[in-house]
Structure formats: structure tokens, C-alpha cells
């Protein structure tokens, strides 16, 4: 029995970019192309107003973002090598970023809170209805806050 080749059937209502949308997307994602958006639109054979309208179209933006993802994914290796090169040269920010990206460094942050005018935070607890055990628990929590 012969197997039939499977083909992907496109739904007639599935959005596809037209030739000019493909062209302008390629121009927009190319980081080496330093022209303005107006100049790129003209090169793609559209007006800047048309580009502006397309940029409001969710389907076109999704397509444009997919092209950006393809381009940036292709550049990951080169960017990674550049980062490693800078880190090896002693660039502290590159070293920090390298270790962060490898999961070997997490910046420790300390948050200090203060009350009005930088004074202590006023805190009151109604302890009249607490048992001795509950009182001891509250005291322990307060002592931990003071030490922390």
C-alpha cells in the first residue's frame, strides 16, 4: 500500500504577509540598514502611512516579531563569543553579565524601610486576647525582624 505524502493545508482565512510586507519586514529587522523608516518604506514600494497602518495590524506585528526572532537567534553564537571575549579582557560588566547568564551570580538586594521622616516604623499589636504561646510566637517574630 502506498503512503500519501502529507501536505500542510493552509486555511483560506489564515493570514499571510504579501510581498511588500515581507520586503519591509526584511528591511526593518536588518540592523545594518541605517535608513529611516520612511526611506525603508519607499525602498519597499509603500508609503510611510501604509507602514504605519501595518504596524497597527496584529498579524503584521506578529510576523515582524517572528522575523526579529529568526534574525536574533542566528546571532546568538556571535553575541555570546563577543561577551566572552569582553569578559576575558577584564570588563567587569561583561564578567557580571556572563555569570548572571550562566546562573552563577545573583545580585543580592537589601531593602530597608523607614517610617515618616526616615524614623522607625511604628508597629503596634493588640496582645490582650493572645495566649502565652501566641505571645511568645509574636515576640520571636519581632526579635527576628530586629535582627534581620
TIVO-2410 file (N, C-alpha, C; in nm, 3 decimals):
# residues 148
REC num residu      c1      c2      c3 atome chaine
REC   1      X   0.084  -0.117   0.000     N      A
REC   1      X   0.000   0.000   0.000    CA      A
REC   1      X   0.089   0.124   0.000     C      A
REC   2      X   0.060   0.219  -0.086     N      A
REC   2      X   0.140   0.340  -0.096    CA      A
REC   2      X   0.095   0.441   0.009     C      A
REC   3      X   0.199   0.508   0.069     N      A
REC   3      X   0.167   0.615   0.162    CA      A
REC   3      X   0.156   0.745   0.084     C      A
REC   4      X   0.055   0.822   0.115     N      A
REC   4      X   0.042   0.951   0.050    CA      A
REC   4      X   0.126   1.053   0.125     C      A
REC   5      X   0.191   1.137   0.051     N      A
REC   5      X   0.272   1.242   0.113    CA      A
REC   5      X   0.179   1.339   0.185     C      A
REC   6      X   0.217   1.369   0.310     N      A
REC   6      X   0.136   1.463   0.385    CA      A
REC   6      X   0.172   1.605   0.344     C      A
REC   7      X   0.073   1.683   0.321     N      A
REC   7      X   0.096   1.824   0.290    CA      A
REC   7      X   0.020   1.908   0.389     C      A
REC   8      X   0.080   2.020   0.423     N      A
REC   8      X   0.015   2.110   0.516    CA      A
REC   8      X  -0.089   2.190   0.439     C      A
REC   9      X  -0.210   2.181   0.482     N      A
REC   9      X  -0.318   2.251   0.416    CA      A
REC   9      X  -0.336   2.386   0.485     C      A
REC  10      X  -0.326   2.491   0.408     N      A
REC  10      X  -0.343   2.626   0.463    CA      A
REC  10      X  -0.490   2.661   0.459     C      A
REC  11      X  -0.539   2.709   0.571     N      A
REC  11      X  -0.676   2.755   0.575    CA      A
REC  11      X  -0.687   2.883   0.493     C      A
REC  12      X  -0.795   2.897   0.423     N      A
REC  12      X  -0.809   3.014   0.335    CA      A
REC  12      X  -0.812   3.144   0.414     C      A
REC  13      X  -0.851   3.140   0.540     N      A
REC  13      X  -0.857   3.263   0.619    CA      A
REC  13      X  -0.731   3.287   0.702     C      A
REC  14      X  -0.630   3.202   0.685     N      A
REC  14      X  -0.505   3.220   0.759    CA      A
REC  14      X  -0.426   3.337   0.700     C      A
REC  15      X  -0.382   3.427   0.786     N      A
REC  15      X  -0.312   3.548   0.740    CA      A
REC  15      X  -0.174   3.513   0.688     C      A
REC  16      X  -0.138   3.572   0.575     N      A
REC  16      X  -0.004   3.558   0.518    CA      A
REC  16      X   0.042   3.696   0.474     C      A
REC  17      X   0.169   3.729   0.497     N      A
REC  17      X   0.218   3.859   0.451    CA      A
REC  17      X   0.227   3.861   0.299     C      A
REC  18      X   0.201   3.979   0.242     N      A
REC  18      X   0.218   3.991   0.097    CA      A
REC  18      X   0.364   4.024   0.068     C      A
REC  19      X   0.399   4.033  -0.059     N      A
REC  19      X   0.539   4.052  -0.098    CA      A
REC  19      X   0.597   4.181  -0.041     C      A
REC  20      X   0.519   4.288  -0.040     N      A
REC  20      X   0.569   4.415   0.012    CA      A
REC  20      X   0.585   4.410   0.164     C      A
REC  21      X   0.499   4.338   0.233     N      A
REC  21      X   0.514   4.322   0.378    CA      A
REC  21      X   0.639   4.242   0.411     C      A
REC  22      X   0.665   4.140   0.331     N      A
REC  22      X   0.788   4.061   0.350    CA      A
REC  22      X   0.910   4.149   0.328     C      A
REC  23      X   0.905   4.230   0.222     N      A
REC  23      X   1.017   4.318   0.189    CA      A
REC  23      X   1.043   4.419   0.300     C      A
REC  24      X   0.939   4.488   0.347     N      A
REC  24      X   0.959   4.590   0.451    CA      A
REC  24      X   1.003   4.524   0.581     C      A
REC  25      X   0.952   4.406   0.611     N      A
REC  25      X   0.994   4.336   0.734    CA      A
REC  25      X   1.144   4.307   0.729     C      A
REC  26      X   1.193   4.262   0.614     N      A
REC  26      X   1.337   4.233   0.600    CA      A
REC  26      X   1.419   4.360   0.618     C      A
REC  27      X   1.368   4.471   0.565     N      A
REC  27      X   1.440   4.598   0.580    CA      A
REC  27      X   1.439   4.645   0.726     C      A
REC  28      X   1.327   4.627   0.793     N      A
REC  28      X   1.314   4.674   0.931    CA      A
REC  28      X   1.400   4.594   1.029     C      A
REC  29      X   1.415   4.465   1.006     N      A
REC  29      X   1.490   4.382   1.101    CA      A
REC  29      X   1.640   4.383   1.075     C      A
REC  30      X   1.683   4.437   0.965     N      A
REC  30      X   1.825   4.439   0.931    CA      A
REC  30      X   1.897   4.550   1.008     C      A
REC  31      X   1.979   4.515   1.107     N      A
REC  31      X   2.045   4.618   1.187    CA      A
REC  31      X   2.153   4.695   1.110     C      A
REC  32      X   2.196   4.641   0.997     N      A
REC  32      X   2.297   4.710   0.917    CA      A
REC  32      X   2.237   4.818   0.828     C      A
REC  33      X   2.105   4.815   0.811     N      A
REC  33      X   2.037   4.914   0.727    CA      A
REC  33      X   2.004   5.036   0.814     C      A
REC  34      X   2.079   5.142   0.796     N      A
REC  34      X   2.069   5.261   0.881    CA      A
REC  34      X   1.968   5.364   0.830     C      A
REC  35      X   1.895   5.331   0.724     N      A
REC  35      X   1.799   5.426   0.669    CA      A
REC  35      X   1.683   5.448   0.767     C      A
REC  36      X   1.613   5.559   0.748     N      A
REC  36      X   1.495   5.588   0.829    CA      A
REC  36      X   1.381   5.495   0.787     C      A
REC  37      X   1.277   5.488   0.869     N      A
REC  37      X   1.160   5.407   0.833    CA      A
REC  37      X   1.097   5.459   0.705     C      A
REC  38      X   1.095   5.590   0.689     N      A
REC  38      X   1.038   5.649   0.567    CA      A
REC  38      X   1.115   5.602   0.444     C      A
REC  39      X   1.249   5.602   0.454     N      A
REC  39      X   1.332   5.558   0.342    CA      A
REC  39      X   1.315   5.409   0.314     C      A
REC  40      X   1.302   5.332   0.421     N      A
REC  40      X   1.282   5.188   0.404    CA      A
REC  40      X   1.146   5.160   0.340     C      A
REC  41      X   1.044   5.234   0.380     N      A
REC  41      X   0.911   5.218   0.321    CA      A
REC  41      X   0.917   5.247   0.171     C      A
REC  42      X   0.984   5.355   0.136     N      A
REC  42      X   0.998   5.391  -0.006    CA      A
REC  42      X   1.070   5.280  -0.083     C      A
REC  43      X   1.176   5.225  -0.023     N      A
REC  43      X   1.251   5.117  -0.088    CA      A
REC  43      X   1.165   4.992  -0.107     C      A
REC  44      X   1.068   4.972  -0.017     N      A
REC  44      X   0.980   4.856  -0.028    CA      A
REC  44      X   0.862   4.883  -0.120     C      A
REC  45      X   0.852   5.006  -0.169     N      A
REC  45      X   0.745   5.040  -0.262    CA      A
REC  45      X   0.612   5.073  -0.195     C      A
REC  46      X   0.619   5.119  -0.070     N      A
REC  46      X   0.498   5.158   0.003    CA      A
REC  46      X   0.517   5.297   0.061     C      A
REC  47      X   0.409   5.356   0.105     N      A
REC  47      X   0.419   5.486   0.172    CA      A
REC  47      X   0.443   5.464   0.320     C      A
REC  48      X   0.491   5.569   0.385     N      A
REC  48      X   0.511   5.560   0.530    CA      A
REC  48      X   0.377   5.541   0.600     C      A
REC  49      X   0.270   5.599   0.545     N      A
REC  49      X   0.136   5.583   0.603    CA      A
REC  49      X   0.095   5.436   0.600     C      A
REC  50      X   0.126   5.368   0.489     N      A
REC  50      X   0.094   5.225   0.479    CA      A
REC  50      X   0.171   5.146   0.585     C      A
REC  51      X   0.299   5.177   0.600     N      A
REC  51      X   0.379   5.110   0.703    CA      A
REC  51      X   0.317   5.135   0.840     C      A
REC  52      X   0.277   5.258   0.866     N      A
REC  52      X   0.216   5.295   0.994    CA      A
REC  52      X   0.089   5.212   1.018     C      A
REC  53      X   0.007   5.195   0.915     N      A
REC  53      X  -0.115   5.115   0.927    CA      A
REC  53      X  -0.081   4.968   0.953     C      A
REC  54      X   0.019   4.916   0.881     N      A
REC  54      X   0.059   4.777   0.902    CA      A
REC  54      X   0.111   4.755   1.044     C      A
REC  55      X   0.180   4.855   1.100     N      A
REC  55      X   0.234   4.841   1.235    CA      A
REC  55      X   0.124   4.836   1.341     C      A
REC  56      X   0.002   4.873   1.303     N      A
REC  56      X  -0.113   4.862   1.393    CA      A
REC  56      X  -0.188   4.730   1.374     C      A
REC  57      X  -0.147   4.654   1.273     N      A
REC  57      X  -0.210   4.526   1.241    CA      A
REC  57      X  -0.141   4.415   1.321     C      A
REC  58      X  -0.215   4.351   1.410     N      A
REC  58      X  -0.158   4.249   1.497    CA      A
REC  58      X  -0.090   4.137   1.418     C      A
REC  59      X  -0.149   4.096   1.307     N      A
REC  59      X  -0.089   3.989   1.226    CA      A
REC  59      X   0.047   4.030   1.170     C      A
REC  60      X   0.056   4.154   1.120     N      A
REC  60      X   0.184   4.201   1.067    CA      A
REC  60      X   0.288   4.211   1.178     C      A
REC  61      X   0.248   4.261   1.295     N      A
REC  61      X   0.342   4.274   1.407    CA      A
REC  61      X   0.391   4.137   1.452     C      A
REC  62      X   0.302   4.039   1.455     N      A
REC  62      X   0.343   3.902   1.490    CA      A
REC  62      X   0.444   3.850   1.387     C      A
REC  63      X   0.416   3.874   1.259     N      A
REC  63      X   0.509   3.832   1.154    CA      A
REC  63      X   0.643   3.903   1.171     C      A
REC  64      X   0.640   4.034   1.191     N      A
REC  64      X   0.763   4.112   1.208    CA      A
REC  64      X   0.844   4.061   1.328     C      A
REC  65      X   0.776   4.034   1.438     N      A
REC  65      X   0.845   3.981   1.556    CA      A
REC  65      X   0.905   3.843   1.530     C      A
REC  66      X   0.836   3.762   1.449     N      A
REC  66      X   0.892   3.630   1.417    CA      A
REC  66      X   1.020   3.645   1.334     C      A
REC  67      X   1.024   3.746   1.248     N      A
REC  67      X   1.144   3.770   1.168    CA      A
REC  67      X   1.258   3.821   1.258     C      A
REC  68      X   1.224   3.904   1.355     N      A
REC  68      X   1.324   3.951   1.451    CA      A
REC  68      X   1.380   3.833   1.529     C      A
REC  69      X   1.292   3.742   1.572     N      A
REC  69      X   1.338   3.623   1.645    CA      A
REC  69      X   1.432   3.539   1.560     C      A
REC  70      X   1.398   3.519   1.433     N      A
REC  70      X   1.485   3.441   1.345    CA      A
REC  70      X   1.622   3.507   1.333     C      A
REC  71      X   1.623   3.638   1.315     N      A
REC  71      X   1.750   3.709   1.299    CA      A
REC  71      X   1.832   3.701   1.427     C      A
REC  72      X   1.770   3.731   1.540     N      A
REC  72      X   1.846   3.733   1.666    CA      A
REC  72      X   1.891   3.592   1.705     C      A
REC  73      X   1.810   3.491   1.678     N      A
REC  73      X   1.852   3.354   1.708    CA      A
REC  73      X   1.976   3.317   1.627     C      A
REC  74      X   1.984   3.366   1.506     N      A
REC  74      X   2.100   3.338   1.421    CA      A
REC  74      X   2.226   3.408   1.472     C      A
REC  75      X   2.210   3.512   1.552     N      A
REC  75      X   2.324   3.591   1.600    CA      A
REC  75      X   2.368   3.554   1.741     C      A
REC  76      X   2.297   3.464   1.808     N      A
REC  76      X   2.328   3.430   1.947    CA      A
REC  76      X   2.473   3.386   1.965     C      A
REC  77      X   2.521   3.300   1.879     N      A
REC  77      X   2.658   3.249   1.893    CA      A
REC  77      X   2.761   3.361   1.884     C      A
REC  78      X   2.743   3.452   1.788     N      A
REC  78      X   2.838   3.562   1.773    CA      A
REC  78      X   2.834   3.657   1.892     C      A
REC  79      X   2.714   3.685   1.940     N      A
REC  79      X   2.699   3.774   2.056    CA      A
REC  79      X   2.761   3.708   2.179     C      A
REC  80      X   2.738   3.579   2.195     N      A
REC  80      X   2.795   3.506   2.309    CA      A
REC  80      X   2.948   3.512   2.304     C      A
REC  81      X   3.006   3.490   2.186     N      A
REC  81      X   3.152   3.497   2.173    CA      A
REC  81      X   3.203   3.636   2.206     C      A
REC  82      X   3.132   3.740   2.165     N      A
REC  82      X   3.173   3.878   2.194    CA      A
REC  82      X   3.169   3.903   2.345     C      A
REC  83      X   3.066   3.851   2.411     N      A
REC  83      X   3.057   3.867   2.557    CA      A
REC  83      X   3.173   3.798   2.627     C      A
REC  84      X   3.202   3.676   2.587     N      A
REC  84      X   3.312   3.601   2.647    CA      A
REC  84      X   3.445   3.673   2.622     C      A
REC  85      X   3.462   3.725   2.500     N      A
REC  85      X   3.584   3.798   2.467    CA      A
REC  85      X   3.602   3.920   2.559     C      A
REC  86      X   3.493   3.998   2.579     N      A
REC  86      X   3.499   4.115   2.667    CA      A
REC  86      X   3.527   4.073   2.812     C      A
REC  87      X   3.466   3.965   2.856     N      A
REC  87      X   3.487   3.918   2.994    CA      A
REC  87      X   3.632   3.876   3.013     C      A
REC  88      X   3.689   3.808   2.916     N      A
REC  88      X   3.829   3.765   2.925    CA      A
REC  88      X   3.925   3.883   2.927     C      A
REC  89      X   3.882   3.996   2.869     N      A
REC  89      X   3.965   4.116   2.869    CA      A
REC  89      X   3.954   4.193   3.001     C      A
REC  90      X   3.869   4.143   3.092     N      A
REC  90      X   3.859   4.206   3.223    CA      A
REC  90      X   3.746   4.305   3.239     C      A
REC  91      X   3.657   4.314   3.142     N      A
REC  91      X   3.543   4.405   3.151    CA      A
REC  91      X   3.448   4.354   3.261     C      A
REC  92      X   3.440   4.430   3.372     N      A
REC  92      X   3.364   4.386   3.489    CA      A
REC  92      X   3.216   4.366   3.456     C      A
REC  93      X   3.156   4.457   3.379     N      A
REC  93      X   3.014   4.441   3.347    CA      A
REC  93      X   2.992   4.316   3.261     C      A
REC  94      X   3.085   4.285   3.172     N      A
REC  94      X   3.074   4.163   3.091    CA      A
REC  94      X   3.090   4.039   3.178     C      A
REC  95      X   3.182   4.045   3.272     N      A
REC  95      X   3.201   3.931   3.364    CA      A
REC  95      X   3.074   3.907   3.445     C      A
REC  96      X   3.017   4.015   3.498     N      A
REC  96      X   2.894   4.004   3.578    CA      A
REC  96      X   2.781   3.946   3.494     C      A
REC  97      X   2.762   4.000   3.372     N      A
REC  97      X   2.657   3.951   3.284    CA      A
REC  97      X   2.679   3.804   3.249     C      A
REC  98      X   2.804   3.766   3.223     N      A
REC  98      X   2.836   3.627   3.191    CA      A
REC  98      X   2.792   3.534   3.304     C      A
REC  99      X   2.830   3.569   3.427     N      A
REC  99      X   2.794   3.484   3.540    CA      A
REC  99      X   2.643   3.485   3.567     C      A
REC 100      X   2.577   3.599   3.545     N      A
REC 100      X   2.432   3.603   3.561    CA      A
REC 100      X   2.364   3.511   3.460     C      A
REC 101      X   2.411   3.517   3.335     N      A
REC 101      X   2.350   3.434   3.230    CA      A
REC 101      X   2.375   3.286   3.253     C      A
REC 102      X   2.484   3.252   3.315     N      A
REC 102      X   2.515   3.113   3.345    CA      A
REC 102      X   2.450   3.067   3.475     C      A
REC 103      X   2.382   3.158   3.545     N      A
REC 103      X   2.316   3.124   3.670    CA      A
REC 103      X   2.412   3.109   3.786     C      A
REC 104      X   2.532   3.166   3.774     N      A
REC 104      X   2.633   3.154   3.878    CA      A
REC 104      X   2.641   3.277   3.968     C      A
REC 105      X   2.562   3.378   3.934     N      A
REC 105      X   2.564   3.501   4.014    CA      A
REC 105      X   2.423   3.557   4.020     C      A
REC 106      X   2.380   3.587   4.142     N      A
REC 106      X   2.253   3.654   4.162    CA      A
REC 106      X   2.281   3.774   4.251     C      A
REC 107      X   2.247   3.889   4.200     N      A
REC 107      X   2.273   4.011   4.276    CA      A
REC 107      X   2.187   4.011   4.403     C      A
REC 108      X   2.253   4.033   4.515     N      A
REC 108      X   2.181   4.038   4.642    CA      A
REC 108      X   2.131   4.179   4.663     C      A
REC 109      X   2.006   4.189   4.698     N      A
REC 109      X   1.946   4.319   4.721    CA      A
REC 109      X   1.897   4.326   4.864     C      A
REC 110      X   1.918   4.441   4.922     N      A
REC 110      X   1.872   4.463   5.059    CA      A
REC 110      X   1.776   4.581   5.055     C      A
REC 111      X   1.661   4.562   5.115     N      A
REC 111      X   1.560   4.666   5.118    CA      A
REC 111      X   1.543   4.713   5.262     C      A
REC 112      X   1.556   4.840   5.280     N      A
REC 112      X   1.535   4.898   5.412    CA      A
REC 112      X   1.412   4.985   5.408     C      A
REC 113      X   1.330   4.971   5.511     N      A
REC 113      X   1.209   5.050   5.520    CA      A
REC 113      X   1.222   5.145   5.639     C      A
REC 114      X   1.160   5.260   5.625     N      A
REC 114      X   1.161   5.355   5.736    CA      A
REC 114      X   1.024   5.421   5.745     C      A
REC 115      X   0.998   5.477   5.859     N      A
REC 115      X   0.872   5.545   5.883    CA      A
REC 115      X   0.880   5.689   5.836     C      A
REC 116      X   0.786   5.770   5.884     N      A
REC 116      X   0.784   5.911   5.845    CA      A
REC 116      X   0.915   5.982   5.878     C      A
REC 117      X   0.960   6.067   5.788     N      A
REC 117      X   1.083   6.145   5.806    CA      A
REC 117      X   1.206   6.058   5.831     C      A
REC 118      X   1.204   5.935   5.781     N      A
REC 118      X   1.320   5.846   5.796    CA      A
REC 118      X   1.330   5.779   5.932     C      A
REC 119      X   1.235   5.802   6.018     N      A
REC 119      X   1.236   5.741   6.151    CA      A
REC 119      X   1.191   5.597   6.148     C      A
REC 120      X   1.185   5.535   6.267     N      A
REC 120      X   1.144   5.395   6.273    CA      A
REC 120      X   0.996   5.378   6.237     C      A
REC 121      X   0.964   5.260   6.189     N      A
REC 121      X   0.824   5.228   6.158    CA      A
REC 121      X   0.754   5.196   6.289     C      A
REC 122      X   0.645   5.262   6.311     N      A
REC 122      X   0.566   5.238   6.433    CA      A
REC 122      X   0.480   5.114   6.410     C      A
REC 123      X   0.482   5.023   6.506     N      A
REC 123      X   0.411   4.897   6.493    CA      A
REC 123      X   0.344   4.867   6.626     C      A
REC 124      X   0.217   4.838   6.622     N      A
REC 124      X   0.150   4.801   6.746    CA      A
REC 124      X   0.069   4.675   6.724     C      A
REC 125      X   0.063   4.595   6.828     N      A
REC 125      X  -0.010   4.469   6.823    CA      A
REC 125      X  -0.100   4.464   6.946     C      A
REC 126      X  -0.225   4.429   6.924     N      A
REC 126      X  -0.317   4.410   7.036    CA      A
REC 126      X  -0.293   4.270   7.091     C      A
REC 127      X  -0.233   4.263   7.208     N      A
REC 127      X  -0.197   4.134   7.267    CA      A
REC 127      X  -0.293   4.092   7.378     C      A
REC 128      X  -0.397   4.170   7.399     N      A
REC 128      X  -0.487   4.141   7.512    CA      A
REC 128      X  -0.560   4.009   7.497     C      A
REC 129      X  -0.581   3.963   7.376     N      A
REC 129      X  -0.656   3.838   7.354    CA      A
REC 129      X  -0.565   3.720   7.320     C      A
REC 130      X  -0.431   3.736   7.331     N      A
REC 130      X  -0.340   3.629   7.293    CA      A
REC 130      X  -0.306   3.540   7.412     C      A
REC 131      X  -0.286   3.413   7.382     N      A
REC 131      X  -0.242   3.320   7.486    CA      A
REC 131      X  -0.093   3.340   7.508     C      A
REC 132      X  -0.038   3.276   7.609     N      A
REC 132      X   0.105   3.286   7.636    CA      A
REC 132      X   0.187   3.232   7.518     C      A
REC 133      X   0.142   3.121   7.460     N      A
REC 133      X   0.212   3.064   7.344    CA      A
REC 133      X   0.211   3.161   7.226     C      A
REC 134      X   0.096   3.224   7.203     N      A
REC 134      X   0.085   3.319   7.093    CA      A
REC 134      X   0.172   3.442   7.117     C      A
REC 135      X   0.178   3.485   7.244     N      A
REC 135      X   0.263   3.598   7.280    CA      A
REC 135      X   0.410   3.567   7.253     C      A
REC 136      X   0.453   3.448   7.293     N      A
REC 136      X   0.591   3.408   7.270    CA      A
REC 136      X   0.622   3.403   7.120     C      A
REC 137      X   0.527   3.355   7.041     N      A
REC 137      X   0.546   3.349   6.896    CA      A
REC 137      X   0.561   3.490   6.838     C      A
REC 138      X   0.477   3.584   6.881     N      A
REC 138      X   0.485   3.722   6.833    CA      A
REC 138      X   0.619   3.786   6.873     C      A
REC 139      X   0.663   3.760   6.996     N      A
REC 139      X   0.792   3.815   7.042    CA      A
REC 139      X   0.907   3.761   6.960     C      A
REC 140      X   0.902   3.632   6.930     N      A
REC 140      X   1.008   3.571   6.849    CA      A
REC 140      X   1.011   3.633   6.709     C      A
REC 141      X   0.895   3.657   6.652     N      A
REC 141      X   0.890   3.720   6.520    CA      A
REC 141      X   0.946   3.862   6.523     C      A
REC 142      X   0.914   3.937   6.628     N      A
REC 142      X   0.966   4.073   6.642    CA      A
REC 142      X   1.117   4.073   6.659     C      A
REC 143      X   1.169   3.978   6.737     N      A
REC 143      X   1.313   3.969   6.756    CA      A
REC 143      X   1.382   3.934   6.625     C      A
REC 144      X   1.320   3.846   6.545     N      A
REC 144      X   1.377   3.812   6.414    CA      A
REC 144      X   1.379   3.934   6.322     C      A
REC 145      X   1.275   4.016   6.328     N      A
REC 145      X   1.272   4.138   6.247    CA      A
REC 145      X   1.383   4.234   6.287     C      A
REC 146      X   1.407   4.248   6.416     N      A
REC 146      X   1.510   4.339   6.464    CA      A
REC 146      X   1.648   4.290   6.422     C      A
REC 147      X   1.668   4.158   6.420     N      A
REC 147      X   1.799   4.103   6.385    CA      A
REC 147      X   1.820   4.099   6.233     C      A
REC 148      X   1.710   4.086   6.158     N      A
REC 148      X   1.717   4.067   6.013    CA      A
REC 148      X   1.762   4.186   5.941     C      A
***
